[in-house]
């Protein structure tokens, strides 16, 4: 059973926002993976970009309201945070175009090659799914790490405005990156992309079962 698109879009916006607002493992909310997934699977580019950014905005508003201080969540580095998630959406769009090319190649192969040749040349899911998603997930997380921590170093007086101060800022952020941003995005990518792949497989098997 396919859920209505507005319902799915609403869930993708509201659930991560509420998780962030309630501080339910806030650092483990996979916003980067959500942005990557939206870019890869929503053909409407504006919708793909809107979902993660709207979820971030809603979460930030809720966090501010819960702390009775909107400045708690709306800070000087916030535009960089949002920009990083926009970059994740663009990375996801790149994945989507890559998979569309693979589908086109398979259709062409089905028209020009024998079944044995198609089976011999069929790429593995690890090469076409796992590795590209893993690379995009890691790339997006690293962009977020370097960009947001540079913004923190530049915008606040927590560290000296020197090269050593910048290095100290990055070093201090490594535990938050490995146990927070990266872990969240990896788990989120497994959930979003893995779940979608399994659903695609089930959808492909149903027509075959109906003809048995």
C-alpha positions as CSV (number, residue, x, y, z in Angstrom):
1,X,0.0,0.0,0.0
2,X,1.4,3.3,-1.1
3,X,0.9,6.2,1.3
4,X,-0.3,9.6,-0.1
5,X,2.6,11.9,-1.0
6,X,1.3,14.8,1.2
7,X,1.2,12.4,4.2
8,X,4.8,11.2,3.5
9,X,6.1,14.7,3.1
10,X,4.4,15.7,6.3
11,X,6.0,12.9,8.2
12,X,9.5,13.7,6.8
13,X,9.1,17.2,8.0
14,X,7.4,16.8,11.4
15,X,9.1,13.7,12.9
16,X,12.7,14.9,12.6
17,X,11.7,18.3,13.8
18,X,9.9,16.9,16.9
19,X,12.8,14.6,17.6
20,X,15.2,17.5,17.6
21,X,12.9,19.7,19.7
22,X,12.4,17.1,22.4
23,X,16.2,16.5,22.7
24,X,15.6,12.8,22.0
25,X,19.3,12.1,21.1
26,X,19.3,15.4,19.3
27,X,22.7,14.9,17.8
28,X,21.6,11.6,16.4
29,X,18.7,13.0,14.3
30,X,19.8,12.2,10.7
31,X,19.1,15.5,9.0
32,X,21.9,15.0,6.5
33,X,20.7,11.6,5.5
34,X,17.1,13.0,5.1
35,X,18.4,15.8,2.8
36,X,20.4,13.2,0.8
37,X,17.4,10.9,0.5
38,X,15.0,13.8,-0.6
39,X,17.4,14.9,-3.3
40,X,17.7,11.4,-4.6
41,X,14.1,10.4,-4.6
42,X,11.9,13.5,-5.2
43,X,11.9,14.5,-8.8
44,X,10.5,17.9,-7.9
45,X,13.7,19.8,-6.9
46,X,11.9,22.5,-5.0
47,X,10.1,19.8,-2.9
48,X,13.4,17.9,-2.3
49,X,15.0,21.1,-1.1
50,X,12.0,22.2,1.0
51,X,11.5,19.1,3.1
52,X,14.8,19.0,5.0
53,X,15.0,22.8,5.3
54,X,11.4,23.0,6.5
55,X,12.1,20.3,9.0
56,X,15.1,22.2,10.3
57,X,13.2,25.4,10.5
58,X,10.3,23.8,12.4
59,X,12.7,22.1,14.8
60,X,14.5,25.3,15.4
61,X,11.3,27.1,16.2
62,X,10.1,24.4,18.5
63,X,13.5,24.3,20.3
64,X,13.3,28.1,20.8
65,X,9.8,27.9,22.1
66,X,10.6,25.1,24.5
67,X,13.5,27.2,25.9
68,X,11.5,30.4,25.8
69,X,14.3,32.0,23.8
70,X,14.4,31.8,20.0
71,X,18.0,33.0,20.1
72,X,18.8,29.6,21.5
73,X,18.3,28.0,18.1
74,X,18.6,31.0,15.7
75,X,22.3,31.8,15.9
76,X,25.0,33.4,13.7
77,X,26.1,30.1,12.2
78,X,22.6,28.9,11.3
79,X,22.8,30.0,7.6
80,X,25.9,27.7,7.2
81,X,24.0,24.8,8.8
82,X,21.1,25.2,6.4
83,X,23.5,25.6,3.4
84,X,25.2,22.4,4.3
85,X,21.9,20.5,4.2
86,X,21.1,22.2,0.8
87,X,24.4,20.7,-0.4
88,X,23.3,17.3,0.8
89,X,20.2,17.7,-1.3
90,X,22.3,18.5,-4.3
91,X,24.4,15.4,-3.6
92,X,21.2,13.3,-3.5
93,X,20.2,14.8,-6.8
94,X,23.5,13.5,-8.2
95,X,22.7,10.0,-6.9
96,X,19.3,10.2,-8.5
97,X,20.7,11.1,-11.9
98,X,23.3,8.3,-11.6
99,X,20.5,5.7,-10.9
100,X,18.4,7.1,-13.8
101,X,21.4,6.6,-16.1
102,X,21.7,3.0,-14.9
103,X,18.1,2.3,-15.6
104,X,18.4,3.7,-19.1
105,X,21.4,1.6,-19.7
106,X,19.5,-1.5,-18.5
107,X,16.6,-0.7,-20.8
108,X,19.0,-0.4,-23.7
109,X,20.8,-3.6,-22.8
110,X,17.4,-5.4,-22.6
111,X,16.7,-4.3,-26.2
112,X,20.1,-5.2,-27.7
113,X,21.5,-8.1,-25.6
114,X,20.6,-11.6,-24.8
115,X,19.4,-12.6,-21.3
116,X,22.7,-14.3,-20.6
117,X,24.7,-11.2,-21.5
118,X,22.4,-9.0,-19.4
119,X,22.9,-11.3,-16.4
120,X,26.6,-11.4,-16.8
121,X,26.9,-7.6,-17.0
122,X,24.4,-6.8,-14.3
123,X,26.2,-4.6,-11.7
124,X,25.9,-5.6,-8.0
125,X,23.9,-3.6,-5.6
126,X,27.0,-2.9,-3.6
127,X,28.6,-1.1,-6.6
128,X,25.5,0.7,-7.7
129,X,23.8,1.4,-4.3
130,X,25.8,0.9,-1.2
131,X,29.1,2.5,-2.3
132,X,27.5,5.6,-3.9
133,X,25.3,6.2,-0.9
134,X,28.2,5.6,1.5
135,X,30.4,8.1,-0.4
136,X,27.7,10.7,-0.6
137,X,26.8,10.3,3.1
138,X,30.5,10.6,4.2
139,X,31.0,13.5,1.8
140,X,28.0,15.4,3.2
141,X,29.0,14.7,6.8
142,X,32.5,16.0,6.1
143,X,31.2,19.2,4.4
144,X,29.0,19.8,7.4
145,X,31.9,19.2,9.8
146,X,34.3,21.5,8.2
147,X,31.9,24.3,7.2
148,X,29.9,24.5,10.5
149,X,33.0,24.4,12.7
150,X,34.7,27.0,10.6
151,X,31.7,29.2,11.0
152,X,31.7,28.6,14.8
153,X,35.4,29.5,15.0
154,X,34.8,32.6,12.9
155,X,31.6,33.9,14.4
156,X,32.2,33.3,18.1
157,X,35.0,34.1,20.6
158,X,35.3,30.5,21.8
159,X,38.7,30.1,20.1
160,X,41.6,32.4,19.2
161,X,41.3,33.8,15.7
162,X,44.5,32.0,14.6
163,X,45.4,28.9,12.7
164,X,46.0,27.1,16.0
165,X,42.6,28.3,17.3
166,X,40.9,26.9,14.1
167,X,42.7,23.6,14.6
168,X,41.7,23.5,18.3
169,X,38.1,24.1,17.2
170,X,38.1,21.2,14.7
171,X,39.9,18.9,17.2
172,X,37.3,19.7,19.9
173,X,34.5,18.9,17.5
174,X,35.7,15.5,16.4
175,X,33.9,13.5,19.1
176,X,30.6,15.3,18.3
177,X,31.2,14.5,14.6
178,X,32.0,10.8,15.0
179,X,29.4,10.1,17.7
180,X,26.8,12.5,16.4
181,X,26.7,13.8,12.9
182,X,28.4,10.9,11.1
183,X,26.7,8.2,13.1
184,X,23.3,9.8,12.6
185,X,23.8,10.1,8.9
186,X,25.1,6.5,8.5
187,X,22.1,5.1,10.5
188,X,19.7,7.4,8.6
189,X,21.1,6.4,5.2
190,X,20.7,2.7,6.1
191,X,17.1,3.4,7.2
192,X,16.0,5.7,4.3
193,X,17.9,4.1,1.4
194,X,17.9,0.6,2.7
195,X,14.2,0.7,3.4
196,X,13.5,2.2,0.0
197,X,15.5,-0.5,-1.8
198,X,13.6,-3.2,0.0
199,X,10.3,-1.6,-0.9
200,X,11.4,-1.4,-4.5
201,X,12.3,-5.1,-4.5
202,X,8.9,-6.0,-3.1
203,X,7.1,-3.9,-5.6
204,X,9.0,-5.6,-8.5
205,X,8.2,-9.1,-7.2
206,X,4.5,-8.5,-6.9
207,X,3.7,-8.3,-10.6
208,X,5.8,-11.4,-11.2
209,X,3.9,-13.2,-8.5
210,X,0.6,-12.2,-10.0
211,X,1.6,-13.9,-13.3
212,X,2.5,-17.2,-11.6
